[in-house]
Amino acid sequence: MNSTSIRKVLVIGASGNVGSSAIKALLEDGFQVTGLTRETSVASLPQGVTHLKSDFSEASLANIFKSQDAVVSTLSSISPAGALASQNSLIDAAIAAGVKVFIPSEYGVDTADPSAPEIIPFLADKIETLNYLKKNQDKISWTAIVSGAMFDWGLAIPGFGGWNVAARTATIYDGGDIPFDATNLDQVGRAISKSLKNPELTRNQHVYVNSFTITQNQVSSPRESYRRQV
């Protein structure tokens, strides 16, 4: 299928962390952006974004996806009620509406590794979504953005990566010198936008992005007041 000339992009979960960063980057790159939230949402979206609400029924999605070139899912991995598992129905609606590109909710651990769900169980839903996209890639193309740890977002969550910024503590794993990939939210948004700017280069594959590669000790060493727990 021809996935060139992406102009109109719809972002699902538009008021969330990844959704907001994606919208910011898409607007900066000149896309026509529509943000989709649930009917119960009271969120406001940035100027220049068409804000639509949905009950996420098949009929509602079919109407909303019509005329969109790309759909970006930023459904949260930590949302209840099987939000990630619902992506297959979103894909079906996108195919029916003639959408060219679907970007599933990834933005973290590399789901190209089939053993990933053994460590993080909810990744099984993400892998199922990718398998469904691969099965239907003759009807709609896809790009999976792998960002590693979302660094600036994660540091606000006690225990993320072993750090508790509010308590000034750090739990160091395996000596603290093992490097890991990390990406700040703004760069996740830019990766989404740039992949849609270059759809033929990113078509039907994982795209890897990071802001930096770092270790726990490198993060913790400037914070001399941290209580280190090994």
Secondary structure, DSSP 4 states (H G I P E B T S, - for coil): -------EEEEETTTSHHHHHHHHHHHHTT-EEEEEEETT------TTEEEEEE---HHHHHHHHTT-SEEEE---TT-STTTGGGHHHHHHHHHHHT-SEEE-S--SS-TTSTTGGGTSTTHHHHHHHHHHHHHTTTTSEEEEEE--EEHHHHTTSTTGGGEETTTTEEE--GGG---EEEE-HHHHHHHHHHHHHSHHHHTTEEEE--SEEE-HHHHHTT-TT-EEE-
